[in-house]
Amino acid sequence: MAPPPAPGPRCLLAAPPRPPLHLKPLLLSLVDDHLLPPSPSSSPPSSPPSLSFPLDHPRRDHLLVTVVSAFASALSAPVSRDHEAPHLAALVDALLAAANRPNHAPDRAARALACDALRALDAALPGLLAEALGHLYALAAAERSPAAQSYLLLLASAARHAVRLGRLASGASILAVLTPAAAMEMMAILAEVASAVLQWAPAIAAHIKVQFGGMVHSSSPMLLHSLLTLFVQFPDAFGAEDERTMAHRLALAAREVHRPLAVRLLALHWLLGSVRFRNLVPGLARWFYPAVFDPLALKAKKLDCLASVAAGVDGEKVAAADRASDQATGLLDDGLVCVSAFRWLLAWSTETGVAFRALHSVLVGAAPHSTDGTRCSGAGELLNSTFFHHLQAILVDMASEHQGLVPVIADFTNRLLACNSHRWAGERLLRTLDECLLPRLEPGYQLASYYPIFEKIAQNETVPQHRLIELLTKQMVSLTKKHGPDTELKSWSQGSKVVGICRVMLKHHHSSHIFLPLSHLLVLTIESFPDLEVRDHARICLRMLSCVPGKKLRHIMGVGEQPSGVTPSHSGSLYDIPSPRAAQDLKSMPDLASYIHLERVVPLIVKQSWALTLPNFSVQNRPSGSILSIQDVSSAPSEQENPTGPTIERIGYRQETLRVMDSKGAATLQILRRYFTCVPDYLHSSGFKIRIQCTFRFDSEPFNDAWGLDLPVSGSDGADELPALYAVTITFSSSAHFGKIPSCHIPFILGEPPGSGMDIVPIDNQNREESSYCASVMIELEPQEPSPGLIDVSVEANTENCQVLSGSLKPITVGIEDMFLKASVPPDTPREGVAMYYQDLFHALWEACDSSTNTGRETFPLSGGKGSAAINGTRSVKLLEVTPKVLIGAVERYLASFVVSVSGGSLVTILRGNGVIKNVMWEENVPDASVDADALVPYSPDNNLQLQLVDDDEIGVGAERYGHESKRDMGIMRVMIFLPPGYHLLFLMEVGRASTLVRIRTDHWPCLAYVDEYLEALIS
Amino acid sequence: MSGGGCSVRAIWILTPNDTVAFSRRFAVVEKRWRAAWEAEEGDGEGDRRGTGAAPLLLPADHEVAAAFAERWRREGTARGSGIRTNVSSVGLDSWVDDPITRHIISLRLDKEEGDGFMLWPVVLQKRGGYYVLVLPLVDPQPFRAYENLLKRSDCGSSAKENGNLSSILFNLPCITGAFMVAHVVGDIITGDIAEPEVIVSSGPSVGGLLDSLTGSIGISARAKPIAAPVAAPTASLSSPVGAAQSDSLKGGVRPFDKDLLRNFIIGAMPFGTPQDLNYANVTSIRTTGFSGDPLPTDQKQPAWKPYLYKGRQRIIFTSLETINAALYDRDDVPDFLSVSGQVTCRAELEGLPDVSLPLTGLKTAHVEVSSFHHCVQASEPTANKQTLVFQPPLGNFVLMHYQAPCNIAPPVKGFYQLSMVSENEGAFLFKLTLMEGYKSPFIMDFCMITMPFPRRRVASYDGNPSIGTVSMTEHSIEWRIVSSGRGLSGRSIEATFPGTVKFLPRTVQRINSSFRSVSSIGYTEDSDSEQDNAKNGASLDDYIMEKINKDLHAVDLEEPLSWQVYNYAKVSFKITGGTLSGLTIDPKSVNVYPSVKAPAEYSMQTSSGDYILWNTLGKCPTAALPREL
């Protein structure tokens, strides 16, 4: 490849115009700096004024630099220099002319600069000087002044571009005349040229080694680095021996104290940075031992190298595995000596940072991250290696001996845990800490230093918690014991932290695993810990532990708590401020009642849709307002009666008393007196309570739709996707006289999974699910009047995203049957005498409710002795036209517990045989038709009930009319029902083949209105 | 595109007050940078396409200053950068977890409109209170590789993984070059541009032609003064005293000559690619030119020797050694002694002659490592001998560096004991032997012992040394055993100094708040756990130590250890007349070709570096010695 003929340089300096230029270097620098950014479309500078500079002008150099920079940055390749950029051509020619005086002594600096300028132009516009290559070669060969460097560089650079453009040129020269910086540039260029021609001239590799190999001993880092790049680019040029020398050289370069620190660090990086040298690192271990006076940065990097060696040694798994492991652990121990002060310095000392960085580096060196980011290689081997055991032992010892390091160890663990590839190591480490460190610790105030580690253990699902809980329990006991007047603050602080760890456990563990010991710890705290606040917290924790299930609990614990190591910006869902939506108008929300349900467990027999309400029925006997004022019914004004409505005077409670003289009456009175002393006086104390069992549940899908919940918890488990309600409060109110109804609380409930309601579910399964999807609610009434009614239900609850839900649900219907209670039995009644007692009581009440008797004038003191009751009876009859089978079935199903006696052979036989009714008086013979045929009131909705009641005569006529129509020969059942607060309902059922006549007596006439319907419903 | 060379896109010099004192951009390099990025994006591989040309523009000065200040705030100083701590987060240099990120930093520029971009690799050097930032040209690939390192979410890379920091640095010689640029720029800023020291034992120096030309090239008679005895051997951070000084200096930095620097840059790297970083040469050429200088007739004159010498010929060698020592006086801890030495040379020879210098006694001196000036062609070392052939540059230069153990007994040995009698009073005892085993011509010029107490204020001391004089400063006690002028030669002396020292009661130390807030932010001490320790029967020393250490701040990674937590005595001395390594030059064996009559002179000097007597009764830092594998 002969160089093309050199073009004769044209001299443009012949007739220079002399513009007056007094430019200052600052101006030039300004121009230099503001050449950026050159707009691609701008035209190049119009003229090269520098060329007209006198050679001795002081700013000529600077101006030349500026102008060339301007050209170089403004033009873009490819440029045909003759046509498109005449000024460029002029500039190039001028520069070539300037350079074309080799060995001309005085202007050698100017010539060098001209070369540099040409090179810069050539770099910007590759190929610009391709034609002049031969000429450049001649110049470079001829030049002997120090400017030869610039000529050589120019030649090489031009040659490089010729190579890049496919036109080859030779370019090897003598390095000896170059400065290190220039040599670096030269080598870079030559390397590229040489590698391009390598396939035609393999000998060039050997030549490279000869030319550059000597630089291995240079103290210039630039030369060293350049040589390294040659090692990579020409792998064949250098043998294994050269590589060893080079690696050794680099290891030693880091030990040369005269070098700047950065260079020493770089030398180690170079050693680790290339596979070729990295393999040689293990052999250099002794050179990586940090010295006392090495800067900590260098110690850190040397420890990296030692770690690399140790990891390599351990990874090799040679035959002498033990020895290898010993070596590895030995290296680690030796290395740590140089920063051994970290054991007693404060946790934030730099030594500590370096030491733990080394530990990490060892670990990661042995098990590097895999490229696909899933699982790191070597995990299994490492876990079982002596080396890893040693590492763990170091950490355990450090933790137990140097409490100040505990937070650092916790951070160290955290770093591993946060890494996908090394989570296993962190977890193993935590388990080891749990197994080895915890038994060494004693409860006491100093235990507080270990809380950071405890917290990590508590956070981790893979670590069993029993040791920790046990230790914390001991700690709580110890704190309680040590508590005194001067340790109040400590008790509070430490106790809070322990409970805090318990919270963390709740958050991260299946509650079933930790339930027993943790609840024990919490109970202990609640019972005996001296600080009130800690007790409170423990109480809250315990309540959550016992009420809120599994993952929901863990989710709720996360709300408002910042997990360590996560910056707030990442934790969006955890920082939900209760949105204004909670306070938003609830009217716009869909009706709660459409997806939240409170329902009776036992449906009413009577599908009753009405209720007779007698306003202020008994108001006159009470202190005014004492009850009404409690019944704040403002929430349901629609159902509220006008308080000023008509008052119906109570018929009972006559003040005057009359004595009854006849003996039968006396016996009756006796029984009644005894009985009434057992009836609570609801005016003066609490009366009987009625309990209605209900279930509470809500549907997930409409709930989510309504509240726009997008649950942050994800997982395959179905429960995670279901919404939940927290702290549900159900309050009841009623316009009926049910007294104050206590509200109900449900701590936690999950929404019903969509579609599950209709599924056929095994029964035992249903029971299990009841706890999470369905809560049972007991409504407690204390009626002051036995009447049906509606209970208005309103609910308040928290949703998962901290919104407050409130509204009313469908009301609960209370039927008359809810009021049915068994009459009370005096406590001194023997067990076997109960049946007899009931029978006697039945007869006595039956008598008393006969309007013809005088007992109505009698008053009976109630329990407590303050109030008393009077009986004012009413009678009625009802004919049930059903077969005995239906009737008996209905009675056995709904009224069995209220039956007091059965008489009549066939009836006794049937009922006894069925075995449902027990403990009653069985009479084989029907008493001769002593039953009065006087109270037969056929009920008809068309009739006015009150009128019928008033008109005694008509009743009698009616009874007469029905009395003989059918044979009621099977027998008689007597049923006695207590109606709170102090009334009774008596049925005497004459069961016949075709129909049954029910004679009714009661001391609370309004109930007859419902009884009729009830009886109808009973047999329908 | 950048290949194996080094091109610099820009240089900034920032003041401690986050303003730009100097900046220089190189349009030619910048063009290559843009071309490289555009080529990358043209290939369709650029995942950065959406962000447009943002990374292609160099930021304005004020933006760089702001970015640098911001980085300082984010990364902190001591622990904040270089090591990943619990306050590091993704995207910070400290996330990469390598100490070199204290020197090769990234700057984040947040543009107001749209997203910001990153400058990397910015080579950072702190000199004389200024921060020198040099941004070399790199290809997009390594840039992206580093970006990935900043973003990786795992626990930190290891050397075995692909794309680790080491391999990135390995493939970027431009960073090494930028370091050299930053270094010399730093030298110019601090005025630390004197040539290496060459000691002339006799005769006045004769200024040659060169001297008249340049004037700025150091000559032997004007060798820089020997470091003041009290100060640390270098102006480095390696001693607490020095660190304190540099801190106090921080308030007002010395202004530097920007014209000088600008001139140098035009000469050394006119188009951003460094060609000669030798300050003396570059400036002489720029200032004086070559009017009458003859050229060699048959050889190429090296670029690093722009001028030829003319005048009386001679060649001067000097061995300068620095000894670092950690003396423990304990059975379980071996003493540590190490010598780092250099041979400096000044060859006043006409023409371009070759000089050959045989080195002998390498093996005997256990010379561990040596590196040579780039003009040197060293032969392969044989058993005990290595020959250096070199064409010497003009002026003083370091011919070679070496590391060696101390091959004779340490010049100062003995022990130092300090025991705290109470919280504010301590009793100490020195028992030293000086120059034992050193025969003439070894001369100890001076010797002084300093007991620094950087964290206590000395109230008074009591006690008389067996020899020498004692003085006291606010934070130290100084004991001059051998004063300069009355050198110790040909004999050894024993020196003892028992005494007591009283300190002023400790007041609550005003902590450098900005520093502390960064370094200790991660660990809030639990006050509960600390209180019992004093009662646990720990010794008084431990107790005091613990108390004192509480408000200690973390040292920089450039420090070898936390000096302030130890009690020690620092020995400063200078010895002439021999080397401690035993590696010497025989001036008679120096050959010059073509042969001329030039006398060779040789002198030797050893001074102390970190020469520490650790308190035998206290804690002391150690390092393990390599075990044979």
HADDOCK unambig.tbl for C-alpha pairs under 7 A between the chains (distance, minus, plus):
assign (segid A and resid 32 and name CA) (segid B and resid 27 and name CA) 6.92 0.50 0.50
assign (segid A and resid 33 and name CA) (segid B and resid 24 and name CA) 6.53 0.50 0.50
assign (segid A and resid 33 and name CA) (segid B and resid 25 and name CA) 5.37 0.50 0.50
assign (segid A and resid 35 and name CA) (segid B and resid 27 and name CA) 6.20 0.50 0.50
assign (segid A and resid 36 and name CA) (segid B and resid 27 and name CA) 6.36 0.50 0.50
assign (segid A and resid 62 and name CA) (segid B and resid 266 and name CA) 6.99 0.50 0.50
assign (segid A and resid 65 and name CA) (segid B and resid 270 and name CA) 6.66 0.50 0.50
assign (segid A and resid 69 and name CA) (segid B and resid 27 and name CA) 6.11 0.50 0.50
assign (segid A and resid 69 and name CA) (segid B and resid 28 and name CA) 5.82 0.50 0.50
assign (segid A and resid 72 and name CA) (segid B and resid 28 and name CA) 6.08 0.50 0.50
assign (segid A and resid 73 and name CA) (segid B and resid 27 and name CA) 6.05 0.50 0.50
assign (segid A and resid 73 and name CA) (segid B and resid 28 and name CA) 5.57 0.50 0.50
assign (segid A and resid 73 and name CA) (segid B and resid 31 and name CA) 5.80 0.50 0.50
assign (segid A and resid 105 and name CA) (segid B and resid 290 and name CA) 6.84 0.50 0.50
assign (segid A and resid 105 and name CA) (segid B and resid 293 and name CA) 6.95 0.50 0.50
assign (segid A and resid 105 and name CA) (segid B and resid 294 and name CA) 6.89 0.50 0.50
assign (segid A and resid 105 and name CA) (segid B and resid 295 and name CA) 6.85 0.50 0.50
assign (segid A and resid 106 and name CA) (segid B and resid 290 and name CA) 4.90 0.50 0.50
assign (segid A and resid 106 and name CA) (segid B and resid 291 and name CA) 4.60 0.50 0.50
assign (segid A and resid 106 and name CA) (segid B and resid 292 and name CA) 6.80 0.50 0.50
assign (segid A and resid 120 and name CA) (segid B and resid 28 and name CA) 6.95 0.50 0.50
assign (segid A and resid 120 and name CA) (segid B and resid 271 and name CA) 6.57 0.50 0.50
assign (segid A and resid 124 and name CA) (segid B and resid 28 and name CA) 6.86 0.50 0.50
assign (segid A and resid 144 and name CA) (segid B and resid 299 and name CA) 6.21 0.50 0.50
assign (segid A and resid 144 and name CA) (segid B and resid 300 and name CA) 4.05 0.50 0.50
assign (segid A and resid 144 and name CA) (segid B and resid 301 and name CA) 5.49 0.50 0.50
assign (segid A and resid 145 and name CA) (segid B and resid 295 and name CA) 6.26 0.50 0.50
assign (segid A and resid 145 and name CA) (segid B and resid 300 and name CA) 6.24 0.50 0.50
assign (segid A and resid 145 and name CA) (segid B and resid 301 and name CA) 5.09 0.50 0.50
assign (segid A and resid 146 and name CA) (segid B and resid 301 and name CA) 5.11 0.50 0.50
assign (segid A and resid 146 and name CA) (segid B and resid 302 and name CA) 5.22 0.50 0.50
assign (segid A and resid 146 and name CA) (segid B and resid 303 and name CA) 4.20 0.50 0.50
assign (segid A and resid 146 and name CA) (segid B and resid 306 and name CA) 5.39 0.50 0.50
assign (segid A and resid 147 and name CA) (segid B and resid 303 and name CA) 6.59 0.50 0.50
assign (segid A and resid 149 and name CA) (segid B and resid 303 and name CA) 6.01 0.50 0.50
assign (segid A and resid 176 and name CA) (segid B and resid 302 and name CA) 6.81 0.50 0.50
assign (segid A and resid 176 and name CA) (segid B and resid 375 and name CA) 6.87 0.50 0.50
assign (segid A and resid 177 and name CA) (segid B and resid 301 and name CA) 6.55 0.50 0.50
assign (segid A and resid 177 and name CA) (segid B and resid 302 and name CA) 3.64 0.50 0.50
assign (segid A and resid 177 and name CA) (segid B and resid 303 and name CA) 5.45 0.50 0.50
assign (segid A and resid 178 and name CA) (segid B and resid 302 and name CA) 6.11 0.50 0.50
assign (segid A and resid 178 and name CA) (segid B and resid 303 and name CA) 5.41 0.50 0.50
assign (segid A and resid 178 and name CA) (segid B and resid 304 and name CA) 6.67 0.50 0.50
assign (segid A and resid 179 and name CA) (segid B and resid 275 and name CA) 6.81 0.50 0.50
assign (segid A and resid 179 and name CA) (segid B and resid 276 and name CA) 5.72 0.50 0.50
assign (segid A and resid 179 and name CA) (segid B and resid 303 and name CA) 6.05 0.50 0.50
assign (segid A and resid 179 and name CA) (segid B and resid 304 and name CA) 5.46 0.50 0.50
assign (segid A and resid 181 and name CA) (segid B and resid 274 and name CA) 5.68 0.50 0.50
assign (segid A and resid 181 and name CA) (segid B and resid 275 and name CA) 4.93 0.50 0.50
assign (segid A and resid 181 and name CA) (segid B and resid 276 and name CA) 5.70 0.50 0.50
assign (segid A and resid 181 and name CA) (segid B and resid 277 and name CA) 6.85 0.50 0.50
assign (segid A and resid 182 and name CA) (segid B and resid 274 and name CA) 6.80 0.50 0.50
assign (segid A and resid 182 and name CA) (segid B and resid 275 and name CA) 4.43 0.50 0.50
assign (segid A and resid 182 and name CA) (segid B and resid 276 and name CA) 6.51 0.50 0.50
assign (segid A and resid 184 and name CA) (segid B and resid 5 and name CA) 5.76 0.50 0.50
assign (segid A and resid 185 and name CA) (segid B and resid 5 and name CA) 4.55 0.50 0.50
assign (segid A and resid 185 and name CA) (segid B and resid 6 and name CA) 6.69 0.50 0.50
assign (segid A and resid 188 and name CA) (segid B and resid 3 and name CA) 6.09 0.50 0.50
assign (segid A and resid 188 and name CA) (segid B and resid 4 and name CA) 4.35 0.50 0.50
assign (segid A and resid 188 and name CA) (segid B and resid 5 and name CA) 5.18 0.50 0.50
assign (segid A and resid 214 and name CA) (segid B and resid 377 and name CA) 6.81 0.50 0.50
assign (segid A and resid 217 and name CA) (segid B and resid 371 and name CA) 4.96 0.50 0.50
assign (segid A and resid 217 and name CA) (segid B and resid 372 and name CA) 5.92 0.50 0.50
assign (segid A and resid 218 and name CA) (segid B and resid 371 and name CA) 5.31 0.50 0.50
assign (segid A and resid 218 and name CA) (segid B and resid 372 and name CA) 4.85 0.50 0.50
assign (segid A and resid 218 and name CA) (segid B and resid 373 and name CA) 5.90 0.50 0.50
assign (segid A and resid 218 and name CA) (segid B and resid 374 and name CA) 5.53 0.50 0.50
assign (segid A and resid 219 and name CA) (segid B and resid 371 and name CA) 4.87 0.50 0.50
assign (segid A and resid 219 and name CA) (segid B and resid 372 and name CA) 5.22 0.50 0.50
assign (segid A and resid 219 and name CA) (segid B and resid 373 and name CA) 5.91 0.50 0.50
assign (segid A and resid 220 and name CA) (segid B and resid 374 and name CA) 7.00 0.50 0.50
assign (segid A and resid 221 and name CA) (segid B and resid 176 and name CA) 6.88 0.50 0.50
assign (segid A and resid 222 and name CA) (segid B and resid 176 and name CA) 5.98 0.50 0.50
assign (segid A and resid 222 and name CA) (segid B and resid 177 and name CA) 5.93 0.50 0.50
assign (segid A and resid 225 and name CA) (segid B and resid 173 and name CA) 5.91 0.50 0.50
assign (segid A and resid 226 and name CA) (segid B and resid 4 and name CA) 6.86 0.50 0.50
assign (segid A and resid 226 and name CA) (segid B and resid 173 and name CA) 6.64 0.50 0.50
assign (segid A and resid 252 and name CA) (segid B and resid 369 and name CA) 6.26 0.50 0.50
assign (segid A and resid 256 and name CA) (segid B and resid 403 and name CA) 6.67 0.50 0.50
assign (segid A and resid 257 and name CA) (segid B and resid 340 and name CA) 6.89 0.50 0.50
assign (segid A and resid 262 and name CA) (segid B and resid 100 and name CA) 6.69 0.50 0.50
assign (segid A and resid 262 and name CA) (segid B and resid 103 and name CA) 6.58 0.50 0.50
assign (segid A and resid 265 and name CA) (segid B and resid 100 and name CA) 6.52 0.50 0.50
assign (segid A and resid 269 and name CA) (segid B and resid 166 and name CA) 4.57 0.50 0.50
assign (segid A and resid 269 and name CA) (segid B and resid 169 and name CA) 6.94 0.50 0.50
assign (segid A and resid 269 and name CA) (segid B and resid 170 and name CA) 6.93 0.50 0.50
assign (segid A and resid 270 and name CA) (segid B and resid 166 and name CA) 6.15 0.50 0.50
assign (segid A and resid 270 and name CA) (segid B and resid 169 and name CA) 6.92 0.50 0.50
assign (segid A and resid 270 and name CA) (segid B and resid 170 and name CA) 4.95 0.50 0.50
assign (segid A and resid 272 and name CA) (segid B and resid 159 and name CA) 6.21 0.50 0.50
assign (segid A and resid 272 and name CA) (segid B and resid 166 and name CA) 5.89 0.50 0.50
assign (segid A and resid 273 and name CA) (segid B and resid 166 and name CA) 4.17 0.50 0.50
assign (segid A and resid 273 and name CA) (segid B and resid 167 and name CA) 3.65 0.50 0.50
assign (segid A and resid 273 and name CA) (segid B and resid 170 and name CA) 5.45 0.50 0.50
assign (segid A and resid 274 and name CA) (segid B and resid 167 and name CA) 5.88 0.50 0.50
assign (segid A and resid 274 and name CA) (segid B and resid 170 and name CA) 6.94 0.50 0.50
assign (segid A and resid 286 and name CA) (segid B and resid 626 and name CA) 5.07 0.50 0.50
assign (segid A and resid 286 and name CA) (segid B and resid 627 and name CA) 6.95 0.50 0.50
assign (segid A and resid 289 and name CA) (segid B and resid 625 and name CA) 6.86 0.50 0.50
assign (segid A and resid 289 and name CA) (segid B and resid 626 and name CA) 6.03 0.50 0.50
assign (segid A and resid 290 and name CA) (segid B and resid 623 and name CA) 6.66 0.50 0.50
assign (segid A and resid 291 and name CA) (segid B and resid 623 and name CA) 5.73 0.50 0.50
assign (segid A and resid 292 and name CA) (segid B and resid 560 and name CA) 6.98 0.50 0.50
assign (segid A and resid 292 and name CA) (segid B and resid 622 and name CA) 5.79 0.50 0.50
assign (segid A and resid 292 and name CA) (segid B and resid 623 and name CA) 5.33 0.50 0.50
assign (segid A and resid 293 and name CA) (segid B and resid 560 and name CA) 5.09 0.50 0.50
assign (segid A and resid 294 and name CA) (segid B and resid 560 and name CA) 5.12 0.50 0.50
assign (segid A and resid 295 and name CA) (segid B and resid 557 and name CA) 6.44 0.50 0.50
assign (segid A and resid 295 and name CA) (segid B and resid 558 and name CA) 4.95 0.50 0.50
assign (segid A and resid 295 and name CA) (segid B and resid 559 and name CA) 4.78 0.50 0.50
assign (segid A and resid 295 and name CA) (segid B and resid 560 and name CA) 3.70 0.50 0.50
assign (segid A and resid 296 and name CA) (segid B and resid 557 and name CA) 4.84 0.50 0.50
assign (segid A and resid 296 and name CA) (segid B and resid 558 and name CA) 5.91 0.50 0.50
assign (segid A and resid 296 and name CA) (segid B and resid 559 and name CA) 5.79 0.50 0.50
assign (segid A and resid 296 and name CA) (segid B and resid 560 and name CA) 4.84 0.50 0.50
assign (segid A and resid 296 and name CA) (segid B and resid 561 and name CA) 6.65 0.50 0.50
assign (segid A and resid 297 and name CA) (segid B and resid 99 and name CA) 5.31 0.50 0.50
assign (segid A and resid 297 and name CA) (segid B and resid 557 and name CA) 4.88 0.50 0.50
assign (segid A and resid 297 and name CA) (segid B and resid 558 and name CA) 5.97 0.50 0.50
assign (segid A and resid 334 and name CA) (segid B and resid 624 and name CA) 5.30 0.50 0.50
assign (segid A and resid 335 and name CA) (segid B and resid 624 and name CA) 6.92 0.50 0.50
assign (segid A and resid 337 and name CA) (segid B and resid 622 and name CA) 6.52 0.50 0.50
assign (segid A and resid 337 and name CA) (segid B and resid 623 and name CA) 5.31 0.50 0.50
assign (segid A and resid 337 and name CA) (segid B and resid 624 and name CA) 5.96 0.50 0.50
assign (segid A and resid 338 and name CA) (segid B and resid 621 and name CA) 6.97 0.50 0.50
assign (segid A and resid 338 and name CA) (segid B and resid 622 and name CA) 5.60 0.50 0.50
assign (segid A and resid 338 and name CA) (segid B and resid 623 and name CA) 4.23 0.50 0.50
assign (segid A and resid 338 and name CA) (segid B and resid 624 and name CA) 6.74 0.50 0.50
assign (segid A and resid 341 and name CA) (segid B and resid 621 and name CA) 6.80 0.50 0.50
assign (segid A and resid 348 and name CA) (segid B and resid 519 and name CA) 6.47 0.50 0.50
assign (segid A and resid 348 and name CA) (segid B and resid 520 and name CA) 5.76 0.50 0.50
assign (segid A and resid 348 and name CA) (segid B and resid 523 and name CA) 6.88 0.50 0.50
assign (segid A and resid 348 and name CA) (segid B and resid 554 and name CA) 6.53 0.50 0.50
assign (segid A and resid 349 and name CA) (segid B and resid 554 and name CA) 4.59 0.50 0.50
assign (segid A and resid 350 and name CA) (segid B and resid 79 and name CA) 6.05 0.50 0.50
assign (segid A and resid 350 and name CA) (segid B and resid 554 and name CA) 5.35 0.50 0.50
assign (segid A and resid 350 and name CA) (segid B and resid 555 and name CA) 6.01 0.50 0.50
assign (segid A and resid 350 and name CA) (segid B and resid 557 and name CA) 6.97 0.50 0.50
assign (segid A and resid 353 and name CA) (segid B and resid 83 and name CA) 6.81 0.50 0.50
assign (segid A and resid 361 and name CA) (segid B and resid 158 and name CA) 6.56 0.50 0.50
assign (segid A and resid 364 and name CA) (segid B and resid 158 and name CA) 5.74 0.50 0.50
assign (segid A and resid 365 and name CA) (segid B and resid 158 and name CA) 5.32 0.50 0.50
assign (segid A and resid 365 and name CA) (segid B and resid 159 and name CA) 6.79 0.50 0.50
assign (segid A and resid 365 and name CA) (segid B and resid 160 and name CA) 6.73 0.50 0.50
assign (segid A and resid 368 and name CA) (segid B and resid 158 and name CA) 6.13 0.50 0.50
assign (segid A and resid 368 and name CA) (segid B and resid 160 and name CA) 6.62 0.50 0.50
assign (segid A and resid 368 and name CA) (segid B and resid 161 and name CA) 6.46 0.50 0.50
assign (segid A and resid 369 and name CA) (segid B and resid 161 and name CA) 6.94 0.50 0.50
assign (segid A and resid 411 and name CA) (segid B and resid 86 and name CA) 6.64 0.50 0.50
assign (segid A and resid 415 and name CA) (segid B and resid 155 and name CA) 5.78 0.50 0.50
assign (segid A and resid 416 and name CA) (segid B and resid 155 and name CA) 6.10 0.50 0.50
assign (segid A and resid 419 and name CA) (segid B and resid 154 and name CA) 4.49 0.50 0.50
assign (segid A and resid 419 and name CA) (segid B and resid 155 and name CA) 5.23 0.50 0.50
assign (segid A and resid 420 and name CA) (segid B and resid 154 and name CA) 6.54 0.50 0.50
assign (segid A and resid 445 and name CA) (segid B and resid 529 and name CA) 6.49 0.50 0.50
assign (segid A and resid 446 and name CA) (segid B and resid 529 and name CA) 4.91 0.50 0.50
assign (segid A and resid 448 and name CA) (segid B and resid 529 and name CA) 6.08 0.50 0.50
assign (segid A and resid 449 and name CA) (segid B and resid 529 and name CA) 5.83 0.50 0.50
